[in-house]
Amino acid sequence: MKALVRRAVLALPLLAACGRRAEGESRIEREVRTGLGTQLAARVDAVDCPGGPPPLTCEAKVGEARLHVWVAPAGSGQVAWDLIDLVVAAPPLEAYLRAALGELGVEGKADCGARVRVAKIGDRIECSLGKAGAAWATVLDDDGVVSVELALGDDGVRVRTEAVDVAGLDELSRALDLEPTAEEEAGDQDSADGGAR
């Protein structure tokens, strides 16, 4: 399941892109803000690019997340932008979870928290499924692949979130590894020959 956004090409003239608009936002900043917002299905609060023509690195603010965006000339007066960071957008992940719940015949509302977040491989994103349970998405690679785990019901969530008593499990495992006693061996022999002696 892909929940990440990587790149887009914007068609805007490079010369006009360097000028600032009256409200202080350049055309590159406005176009990156608009395009990124569409791609992420989230409101981009601001994009800040240093002055001058591309190539340049801009910073986009989406809620609490700060995303780094590389902007470069793409030929024919266009620029291309690419997210430098690995970014996970919650809306596609939530839509995937709602569909998975529907396939299982379970009613639930998916809420994965922050609309957009910078992530790294191995990060685990927790999502609430309301009364239905919880889900976790683990980022597997920088191409946007995540693995998703669902825990349905209170017991399922508790089993996945309680701390494990590793020492207790080790002790139980060692008890299972012990050599059988003479009585256990005799009992095993009785079972093998049908209990006749």
DRENLONU-248548 format. One record per residue (C-alpha): x, y, z; chain. Coordinates in nm, 4 decimals, m for minus. Layout:
DRENLONU-248548
+----------+----------+----------+--------+
!        X !        Y !        Z ! chaine !
+----------+----------+----------+--------+
!        X !        Y !        Z !      A !
...
+----------+----------+----------+--------+
END
This chain:
DRENLONU-248548
+----------+----------+----------+--------+
!        X !        Y !        Z ! chaine !
+----------+----------+----------+--------+
!   0.0000 !   0.0000 !   0.0000 !      A !
!   0.1444 !   0.3356 !  m0.0980 !      A !
!   0.0733 !   0.6311 !   0.1284 !      A !
!   0.3559 !   0.8545 !   0.0190 !      A !
!   0.3946 !   1.1365 !  m0.2285 !      A !
!   0.7179 !   1.1975 !  m0.4139 !      A !
!   0.7126 !   1.4397 !  m0.7080 !      A !
!   0.5262 !   1.6551 !  m0.9534 !      A !
!   0.6058 !   1.8776 !  m1.2509 !      A !
!   0.4702 !   2.2298 !  m1.2540 !      A !
!   0.4166 !   2.4253 !  m1.5701 !      A !
!   0.5121 !   2.7823 !  m1.4912 !      A !
!   0.7602 !   3.0164 !  m1.6513 !      A !
!   1.0959 !   3.0408 !  m1.4748 !      A !
!   1.1299 !   3.4145 !  m1.5228 !      A !
!   0.7931 !   3.4921 !  m1.3720 !      A !
!   0.8581 !   3.2456 !  m1.0922 !      A !
!   1.1330 !   3.4583 !  m0.9438 !      A !
!   0.9092 !   3.7589 !  m0.8759 !      A !
!   0.7191 !   3.7967 !  m0.5485 !      A !
!   0.3436 !   3.8435 !  m0.5376 !      A !
!   0.1936 !   4.1253 !  m0.3356 !      A !
!   0.1179 !   3.9000 !  m0.0386 !      A !
!   0.4832 !   3.7908 !  m0.0236 !      A !
!   0.4514 !   3.4520 !  m0.1943 !      A !
!   0.6469 !   3.3852 !  m0.5149 !      A !
!   0.4859 !   3.1972 !  m0.8025 !      A !
!   0.7083 !   2.8944 !  m0.7328 !      A !
!   0.6000 !   2.8958 !  m0.3683 !      A !
!   0.2336 !   2.9292 !  m0.4646 !      A !
!   0.2510 !   2.6535 !  m0.7261 !      A !
!   0.4434 !   2.4174 !  m0.4969 !      A !
!   0.1952 !   2.4923 !  m0.2152 !      A !
!  m0.1051 !   2.4255 !  m0.4412 !      A !
!   0.0413 !   2.1146 !  m0.6059 !      A !
!   0.1707 !   1.9686 !  m0.2818 !      A !
!  m0.1647 !   2.0283 !  m0.1126 !      A !
!  m0.3416 !   1.8418 !  m0.3907 !      A !
!  m0.0921 !   1.5546 !  m0.3810 !      A !
!  m0.1072 !   1.5219 !  m0.0015 !      A !
!  m0.4826 !   1.5883 !   0.0293 !      A !
!  m0.3875 !   1.8292 !   0.3071 !      A !
!  m0.3676 !   2.2031 !   0.3582 !      A !
!  m0.0146 !   2.3362 !   0.3042 !      A !
!   0.0198 !   2.6333 !   0.5369 !      A !
!   0.3182 !   2.7916 !   0.3638 !      A !
!   0.6095 !   2.7303 !   0.1285 !      A !
!   0.9299 !   2.9283 !   0.1756 !      A !
!   1.1866 !   2.9346 !  m0.1046 !      A !
!   1.5086 !   3.1360 !  m0.1055 !      A !
!   1.5265 !   3.4115 !  m0.3657 !      A !
!   1.6702 !   3.3460 !  m0.7079 !      A !
!   1.5961 !   3.1064 !  m0.9883 !      A !
!   1.5953 !   2.7263 !  m0.9524 !      A !
!   1.7568 !   2.4976 !  m0.8630 !      A !
!   1.6790 !   2.5617 !  m0.4974 !      A !
!   1.5504 !   2.3922 !  m0.1847 !      A !
!   1.2231 !   2.5149 !  m0.0379 !      A !
!   1.0528 !   2.4327 !   0.2913 !      A !
!   0.6811 !   2.3552 !   0.3067 !      A !
!   0.4881 !   2.3745 !   0.6337 !      A !
!   0.1986 !   2.1287 !   0.6651 !      A !
!   0.0600 !   2.1372 !   1.0175 !      A !
!   0.3543 !   2.0547 !   1.2428 !      A !
!   0.5520 !   1.8883 !   0.9613 !      A !
!   0.8336 !   2.0692 !   0.7826 !      A !
!   0.8919 !   1.9213 !   0.4355 !      A !
!   1.1959 !   1.9930 !   0.2198 !      A !
!   1.1226 !   2.0337 !  m0.1498 !      A !
!   1.3831 !   2.0408 !  m0.4290 !      A !
!   1.2816 !   2.2706 !  m0.7162 !      A !
!   1.4749 !   2.2474 !  m1.0459 !      A !
!   1.4346 !   2.3630 !  m1.4054 !      A !
!   1.2503 !   2.1044 !  m1.6163 !      A !
!   1.3031 !   2.2591 !  m1.9606 !      A !
!   1.0692 !   2.4662 !  m2.1781 !      A !
!   1.0216 !   2.7218 !  m1.9006 !      A !
!   0.8892 !   2.4674 !  m1.6526 !      A !
!   1.0090 !   2.3667 !  m1.3097 !      A !
!   0.9844 !   2.0300 !  m1.1390 !      A !
!   0.9643 !   1.9745 !  m0.7670 !      A !
!   1.0476 !   1.6672 !  m0.5655 !      A !
!   1.0065 !   1.6006 !  m0.1961 !      A !
!   1.3449 !   1.5396 !  m0.0380 !      A !
!   1.1891 !   1.3881 !   0.2736 !      A !
!   0.9975 !   1.0631 !   0.2935 !      A !
!   0.6432 !   1.1855 !   0.3559 !      A !
!   0.3409 !   0.9875 !   0.4712 !      A !
!  m0.0023 !   1.1358 !   0.4083 !      A !
!  m0.2779 !   1.0148 !   0.6410 !      A !
!  m0.5801 !   1.0432 !   0.4031 !      A !
!  m0.4753 !   0.7612 !   0.1629 !      A !
!  m0.3791 !   0.5401 !   0.4570 !      A !
!  m0.7127 !   0.6065 !   0.6266 !      A !
!  m0.9005 !   0.5334 !   0.3024 !      A !
!  m0.7137 !   0.2021 !   0.2715 !      A !
!  m0.8019 !   0.1105 !   0.6310 !      A !
!  m1.1715 !   0.1964 !   0.5799 !      A !
!  m1.1773 !  m0.0262 !   0.2699 !      A !
!  m1.0055 !  m0.3111 !   0.4593 !      A !
!  m1.2592 !  m0.2838 !   0.7417 !      A !
!  m1.5420 !  m0.2855 !   0.4859 !      A !
!  m1.4048 !  m0.6034 !   0.3275 !      A !
!  m1.4056 !  m0.7632 !   0.6721 !      A !
!  m1.7612 !  m0.6462 !   0.7391 !      A !
!  m1.6463 !  m0.4297 !   1.0301 !      A !
!  m1.7658 !  m0.0757 !   1.0911 !      A !
!  m1.4995 !   0.1681 !   1.2024 !      A !
!  m1.3571 !   0.5111 !   1.1425 !      A !
!  m0.9853 !   0.5345 !   1.0656 !      A !
!  m0.7863 !   0.8198 !   1.2209 !      A !
!  m0.4082 !   0.8167 !   1.1703 !      A !
!  m0.3394 !   1.1460 !   1.3467 !      A !
!  m0.1292 !   1.4106 !   1.1730 !      A !
!  m0.2464 !   1.4667 !   0.8166 !      A !
!   0.1134 !   1.4662 !   0.6934 !      A !
!   0.4349 !   1.3536 !   0.8585 !      A !
!   0.7982 !   1.3145 !   0.7687 !      A !
!   0.8923 !   0.9494 !   0.8167 !      A !
!   1.1846 !   0.7148 !   0.7782 !      A !
!   1.2032 !   0.3481 !   0.6890 !      A !
!   1.0915 !   0.1420 !   0.9884 !      A !
!   0.8641 !   0.4099 !   1.1377 !      A !
!   0.5379 !   0.2714 !   1.2723 !      A !
!   0.2267 !   0.4868 !   1.2443 !      A !
!  m0.0577 !   0.4087 !   1.4825 !      A !
!  m0.4151 !   0.4604 !   1.3644 !      A !
!  m0.7330 !   0.4441 !   1.5685 !      A !
!  m1.0228 !   0.2474 !   1.4230 !      A !
!  m1.2657 !   0.3804 !   1.6819 !      A !
!  m1.4572 !   0.1049 !   1.8614 !      A !
!  m1.3414 !  m0.1445 !   1.5969 !      A !
!  m0.9804 !  m0.1489 !   1.7222 !      A !
!  m0.6477 !  m0.0123 !   1.6003 !      A !
!  m0.4098 !  m0.0399 !   1.3079 !      A !
!  m0.0392 !   0.0128 !   1.2544 !      A !
!   0.1368 !   0.0992 !   0.9291 !      A !
!   0.5103 !   0.0349 !   0.9084 !      A !
!   0.7113 !   0.2186 !   0.6421 !      A !
!   0.9033 !  m0.0480 !   0.4477 !      A !
!   1.0942 !   0.1514 !   0.1862 !      A !
!   1.1385 !   0.4962 !   0.0350 !      A !
!   0.9062 !   0.4131 !  m0.2575 !      A !
!   0.6012 !   0.4515 !  m0.0356 !      A !
!   0.5318 !   0.0913 !   0.0565 !      A !
!   0.3894 !   0.0293 !   0.4024 !      A !
!   0.2753 !  m0.2905 !   0.5704 !      A !
!  m0.0512 !  m0.2650 !   0.7596 !      A !
!  m0.1570 !  m0.4606 !   1.0664 !      A !
!  m0.5120 !  m0.4549 !   1.2028 !      A !
!  m0.6091 !  m0.5444 !   1.5587 !      A !
!  m0.9846 !  m0.5752 !   1.5956 !      A !
!  m1.1641 !  m0.5508 !   1.9264 !      A !
!  m1.0323 !  m0.4577 !   2.2699 !      A !
!  m0.8598 !  m0.7935 !   2.3225 !      A !
!  m0.6794 !  m0.7711 !   1.9878 !      A !
!  m0.5542 !  m0.4213 !   2.0656 !      A !
!  m0.4493 !  m0.5188 !   2.4194 !      A !
!  m0.2490 !  m0.8184 !   2.2930 !      A !
!  m0.0647 !  m0.5941 !   2.0439 !      A !
!   0.0035 !  m0.3104 !   2.2880 !      A !
!   0.0735 !  m0.4743 !   2.6254 !      A !
!   0.4319 !  m0.5050 !   2.7360 !      A !
!   0.5667 !  m0.8573 !   2.6967 !      A !
!   0.7167 !  m1.0345 !   2.9988 !      A !
!   1.0294 !  m1.1586 !   2.8210 !      A !
!   1.1788 !  m1.3130 !   3.1370 !      A !
!   0.8560 !  m1.5041 !   3.2045 !      A !
!   0.8435 !  m1.6305 !   2.8458 !      A !
!   1.2083 !  m1.7398 !   2.8684 !      A !
!   1.1332 !  m1.9292 !   3.1902 !      A !
!   0.8370 !  m2.1085 !   3.0302 !      A !
!   1.0486 !  m2.1920 !   2.7275 !      A !
!   1.3262 !  m2.3376 !   2.9450 !      A !
!   1.0685 !  m2.5488 !   3.1318 !      A !
!   0.9537 !  m2.6957 !   2.8004 !      A !
!   1.3124 !  m2.7770 !   2.7042 !      A !
!   1.3841 !  m2.9907 !   3.0139 !      A !
!   1.4570 !  m3.3624 !   2.9767 !      A !
!   1.1558 !  m3.5821 !   3.0642 !      A !
!   1.1493 !  m3.7410 !   3.4088 !      A !
!   1.1517 !  m4.1238 !   3.4546 !      A !
!   0.7759 !  m4.1143 !   3.5224 !      A !
!   0.7141 !  m3.9154 !   3.2025 !      A !
!   0.9262 !  m4.1627 !   3.0035 !      A !
!   0.7374 !  m4.4597 !   3.1568 !      A !
!   0.4080 !  m4.2902 !   3.0710 !      A !
!   0.5262 !  m4.2360 !   2.7154 !      A !
!   0.6258 !  m4.6087 !   2.6930 !      A !
!   0.2826 !  m4.7178 !   2.8212 !      A !
!   0.1168 !  m4.5031 !   2.5529 !      A !
!   0.3406 !  m4.6467 !   2.2809 !      A !
!   0.2607 !  m5.0142 !   2.3549 !      A !
!  m0.1093 !  m4.9518 !   2.4179 !      A !
!  m0.0741 !  m4.9630 !   2.7959 !      A !
!  m0.0071 !  m5.3422 !   2.7977 !      A !
!   0.2816 !  m5.4647 !   3.0136 !      A !
+----------+----------+----------+--------+
END
